[in-house]
């Protein structure tokens, strides 16, 4: 690991791992009902503060992504293997969470599958995939940028939960009491 790896564009850079995921994610979106896709990307019900904090997190995410796009994967090194393993954990979690989301009618909150142990498995899985990619390129700077973005995105998660509470009422309130926000913590 180094603070910032040598930045250069190439075919075997950190973008490769995330690019594969986003390609699969895009194809996945083509095969789920439009009302489920709308629910997946809804920002209705967010407070102004939540929108601002979510927006403030985007430059950090984009800077992290920029480092990943322009940093070669450390293929054959321990950090690449460790990062690949972390990425696969996140990828698997994301695919399961998306299937859970797809299989829930749009007029109901998602509470099955991974949503039984976390209210936000998609966000946790996405952050885990990014973390794995940061490790695979061996960049502490990318990890720091990701951590800052995750802190800001916590407010996005609060907005999503408030919107779900407004939309689904008491059943979602009971869900909030039963299931932690971030898996076993918080």
FINUTOR-549448 format. One record per atom (N, C-alpha, C, CB): residue in one letter; x, y, z. Coordinates in steps of 0.02 Angstrom, whole numbers, plus 50000, padded with zeros to 5 digits. Glycine has a CB too. Layout:
% residues N
AXYZ
...
//
This chain:
% residues 186
X500434994150000
X500005000050000
X500455006250000
X499525000050061
X500215011249964
X500565017649963
X500045023149966
X501015018249899
X500275029249983
X499795034749989
X499425035649923
X500155041250010
X499785036549870
X499475037349804
X499895033649753
X499405044949785
X499605028749721
X499985025049670
X500105029449609
X499615018549650
X500555027049566
X500685030449503
X500035030649463
X501265026949462
X499845036549441
X499215037249404
X499355037049329
X498865043849423
X499045032249297
X499095031749224
X498505027549200
X499785028549202
X498245029449143
X497685025749115
X497935019049088
X497335029849060
X497505014049096
X497685007449071
X497105002649075
X498275004649110
X497174997049041
X496634992049039
X496564988349104
X496764987148983
X497104987649143
X497074983749205
X497114988349266
X497644978649206
X496694993449265
X496654998149321
X496054996349365
X496595005449295
X495995000149419
X495464998849468
X494754999449440
X495535003549524
X494685002849384
X494015003549354
X493744996849332
X494045008349295
X494184992149319
X493984985749291
X493494982049337
X494594981349279
X493624982049401
X493194978549448
X492514982049453
X493514978249518
X492514988549463
X491884992249469
X491514992549402
X492014999249494
X491894993049347
X491574993049281
X491194986649268
X492104994049227
X491474981049288
X491124974649282
X490474974649322
X491564968849305
X490514977249383
X489904977549424
X489374981949390
X490054980149494
X489574988049369
X489084992649340
X488784990049275
X489404999449329
X489154986149238
X488894983049178
X488344977949197
X489454979549138
X488484973949246
X487984969049270
X487384972649301
X488304964249322
X487514977949340
X486984981849371
X486534984949318
X487274987249416
X486824987849266
X486434990749212
X485994985649177
X486894994049161
X486274979649165
X485874974349134
X485314972149181
X486324968249116
X485474971849245
X484974969949296
X484384974749294
X485284969849366
X484524981349288
X483994986349288
X483524985549228
X484294993249287
X483774982749174
X483354981749115
X482814976349126
X483774979849055
X482924971949174
X482484966349184
X482044966749246
X482874960049186
X482014972649276
X481564973349334
X481034978649317
X481964975249398
X480454977949347
X479914982749332
X480104989949345
X479294980949373
X479834994449305
X479995001549309
X479825004549377
X479625005449255
X479285002149409
X479105004949474
X479615003049528
X478405002649494
X479924997349520
X480454995249567
X481084999449555
X480614987549559
X481245000849492
X481825005149476
X481705012049505
X481935005449399
X481095014749497
X480945021449523
X481025021549599
X480225023449504
X480815016249632
X480875015749705
X481615015449725
X480505009549732
X482015012149685
X482725011349699
X483095018049699
X483045006649647
X482885022649655
X483235029049647
X482855035049674
X483395030149575
X482315033949711
X481905039449736
X482275043549789
X481255036849764
X482205050149785
X482475054649836
X481915058849867
X483015059249806
X481295056949854
X480735060649882
X480715059749958
X480065058449850
X480525064949992
X480475064650065
X481115066350101
X480255057850084
X481635068150066
X482265069950098
X482225077150123
X482865069050050
X482565078550177
X482615085450201
X483145089150160
X482785085750277
X483135095650164
X483635099650129
X484335097950153
X483495107250139
X484415096950218
X485075095250247
X485325088550219
X485025094950324
X484885083650213
X485085077150187
X485295077650114
X484505072150194
X484945081650075
X485135082750005
X485825086150001
X484605086949968
X485935091150043
X486565094750043
X487145090150062
X486545100750091
X487065086450117
X487605082050138
X487735076450087
X487435078950206
X487215073850057
X487305068750005
X487685071749946
X486625065949982
X487525077849928
X487855081249873
X488595082649891
X487495087749856
X488725084549953
X489415085849974
X489845079549972
X489415088750045
X489545073749979
X489925067549976
X490125065449906
X489515061950007
X489775067949856
X489905065949787
X490605067649762
X489405069049741
X490865073649776
X491555074949751
X492075070049780
X491755082149769
X491975067949842
X492445063149872
X492385056349838
X492315062549947
X491765054349823
X491665048149787
X491965048449717
X490915046449781
X491865054049684
X492135054849616
X492895055149617
X491855061249583
X493185058349667
X493915058549673
X494185051549685
X494135063249730
X493845047749727
X494045040749739
X493995036849674
X493595037449794
X493445037649639
X493355034249575
X493895036349525
X492665035749546
X494075042749525
X494595045149480
X495265041649494
X494675052649487
X495425040749558
X496045037149575
X495995029949552
X496165037449652
X495425026849562
X495345019849540
X495405019149465
X494675017149563
X495115023749428
X495135023449355
X495855024249330
X494695028949324
X496245028249365
X496915029649340
X497475026149379
X497035037049341
X497305021049418
X497815017349457
X497825010049435
X497675017949533
X498405007549418
X498455000449398
X498304995849457
X499144998949371
X497954990449442
X497854985249492
X498524982149510
X497354979749466
X498614980349571
X499254977349594
X499214969749585
X499394979249669
X499114967649523
X499024960549507
X499634956649530
X498914959549431
X499494951149564
X500024946849590
X500284948749659
X500594946949542
X500064954449685
X500274956549751
X499734954949803
X500434964149751
X499924954749865
X499464953049919
X498874957949922
X499834953049986
X499014964349910
X498464969249913
X497934967849859
X498734976349905
X498154965449802
X497664963849749
X497224957949770
X498034962149683
X497524952849799
X497144947049821
X496664949049877
X497614941349846
X496914952849926
X496484955049982
X495934959549956
X496904958850035
X496104964349912
X495604968749883
X495084965149842
X495934974049841
X495314960249803
X494854956249763
X494364952349807
X495234951349719
X494614949749862
X494184946049909
X493664950649940
X494604942749964
X493874956649962
X493404961549991
X492904963649938
X493794967750018
X493134964849877
X492684966749823
X492164961249811
X493084967949758
X492364954949809
X491894949449797
X491364948949853
X492264942849791
X491564950249914
X491084950349969
X490554955749956
X491434951550038
X490784961749938
X490324967149923
X489894965749863
X490704973549912
X490194962949811
X489824961349750
X489274956249764
X490304958649696
X489444951049802
X488954945849819
X488384948849860
X489284940149858
X488564953049909
X488044956349950
X487594960749908
X488374960450004
X487884964349861
X487494968849819
X487004964849775
X487954973149775
X487244959449745
X486804955549702
X486224952549742
X487204949849668
X486364950049801
X485834947249844
X485344952749864
X486134943949907
X485604958549885
X485174964149905
X484734966549847
X485594969949933
X485024966949787
X484624969049729
X484074963949713
X485084970049668
X484224957649719
X483704952549708
X483164953049761
X484014945449710
X483354954249824
X482864955249877
X482424961349860
X483204956249945
X482734966649836
X482374972749819
X481894971449761
X482864978349800
X482144967949710
X481734966449651
X481124962249669
X482144963049598
X481204957649715
X480664952949732
X480154955649781
X480964946749760
X480224961849801
X479744965049846
X479294969649806
X480104968949903
X478634969049813
X478184973549777
X478344980849794
X477454972049794
X478234985249745
X478434992249753
X478024995949807
X478354995949688
X477454993149826
X477054996449878
X477214993849948
X476314995449863
X477754989949955
X477954987350020
X478684988850033
X477834979650023
X478864989650098
X479574990650113
X479954984050104
X479674993250186
X480584984550086
X480994978550077
X481254976450145
X481594979850027
X481044970450167
X481224968050234
X481444960750233
X480634968850282
X481534957950174
X481724950850168
X482454950150149
X481274947350117
X482714944050156
X483404942550136
X483904946450178
X483514944250062
X484384949650145
X484884953550182
X484574959350221
X485414956250134
X483994961550200
X483644966950234
X483394964750303
X483074969550192
X483444958450319
X483274956150387
X483834957450436
X483114948650386
X484444958450410
X485014959650455
X485314966650447
X485554954450444
X485094970350396
X485314977250385
X484784981050347
X485994977450347
X484674987250367
X484194991350331
X484494994150267
X483944996950375
X485154993550259
X485494996550201
X486024992050170
X485805003150222
X485854985850153
X486374981450127
X486654983650059
X486104974550120
X486264987350019
X486534989649955
X487094994749966
X485974992849912
X486994999450010
X487505004550023
X488125001350054
X487235009950069
X488024996950101
X488594993650133
X488974989550081
X488364989150191
X488614986050038
X488944981949987
X489314986349937
X488424977649950
X489014991949917
X489354996449870
X489994999249900
X488885002149849
X489955001449963
X490555003949997
X491074998550003
X490365006750067
X490864992350015
X491334986750020
X491674985349953
X490974980450045
X491294985849898
X491594984949832
X492114990449818
X491054984949778
X491934996649834
X492415002049825
X493035001049868
X492085008849841
X492934998949930
X493504997749975
X493954992349945
X493264995650045
X493664986949921
X494054981649890
X494444984149830
X493604976049868
X494144988449790
X494494991349733
X495074995849755
X494004995349689
X494954999749808
X495485004149834
X496075000049859
X495215008549892
X495934994549892
X496464990249917
X496824986949858
X496184984849965
X496444984849808
X496744981349750
X497224985749710
X496184978849704
X497124992349714
X497604996849681
X498124999449731
X497245002849649
X498034997749794
X498524999449846
X498565006749863
X499184997249824
X497995010249867
X497995017549879
X497665019449945
X497645021049822
X498075022049990
X497795024750053
X497385031050040
X498365026350103
X497595035049991
X497225041149975
X496515039349952
X497585045049920
X496445034349909
X495785032249886
X495365029749945
X495845026649832
X495675026149991
X495305023750050
X495075029650093
X495745018950093
X495505034650103
X495305040550142
X494735044250109
X495905045250151
X494765045250043
X494225048550007
X493575044650013
X494415049449933
X493625038050008
X493035033750015
X492735034550085
X493215026350002
X493145034550137
X492895035150205
X492535041850216
X493465034450255
X492815047150187
X492475053750192
X491805053450156
X492925059350162
X491785050450097
X491155049850060
X490655045850099
X491285046649991
X490875040450130
X490415036150170
X490115040150227
X490795029950197
X490505044350259
X490245048550314
X489695053150288
X490805052750347
X489815056350231
X489305060650202
X488695056650180
X489595064650142
X488795050750152
X488235046750128
X487815043950185
X488495041150085
X488075044150245
X487655042250302
X487025046550303
X488045042950369
X487095052850285
X486515057350284
X486045055550228
X486745064650277
X486295052950174
X485875050450119
X485455044650145
X486305048250058
X485775040250182
X485425034450210
X484875036750258
X485925029850247
X485025041850299
X484515044550344
X483925047150304
X484805050150388
X484065050350247
X483525052850203
X483115047250174
X483815056950147
X483435041950153
X483075036150125
X482635032950179
X483565030950097
X482895032350239
X482505029350293
X481905033750311
X482945028050354
X482005040350313
X481455044850328
X480915044450273
X481705052150335
X481125044050210
X480655043450155
X480255036950161
X481015043750087
X480595031550179
X480245025150188
X479765025450247
X480755019450199
X479965028850300
X479525029650358
X478895033550339
X479885033050416
X478985038950300
X478415042850277
X477965038850231
X478665049150240
X478265034650190
X477885030850140
X477525024850170
X478335028550084
X477865021150215
X477595014750239
X477315014950310
X478125009550234
X477455020350347
X477155021250413
X477375016250466
X476435021050407
X476885013850503
X477015009650561
X477395003150546
X476375007950594
X477234999650490
X477624993650476
X478374995150469
X477374990350412
X478535000850439
X479245002650432
X479535004850499
X479335008150380
X479135008150540
X479365010150607
X479545003950647
X478815014250643
X479144998750643
X479294992450678
X479934989350650
X478704987550672
X480014989750585
X480624987250552
X481244990950577
X480564987950475
X481184997650584
X481745001650610
X481954999350680
X481555009050611
X481464997350719
X481614995150788
X481944988250789
X480974995050829
X481784984050741
X482034977150740
X482714976250708
X481544972850704
X482854980150656
X483434978850613
X483924984650617
X483204977650540
X484564983250629
X485064988650633
X485184991850564
X485714985950661
X485414997950566
X485555001650504
X486134998450466
X485705009050519
X486674996850500
X487274994350468
X487444987450496
X487864999250478
X487084982450475
X487174975550497
X487174975250573
X487844972650470
X487694972650604
X487664971350676
X487774977450719
X488154966150694
X487984983050688
X488094988950728
X487604994450711
X488794991450719
X487534998950757
X487125005050751
X486395003450739
X487395009450695
//
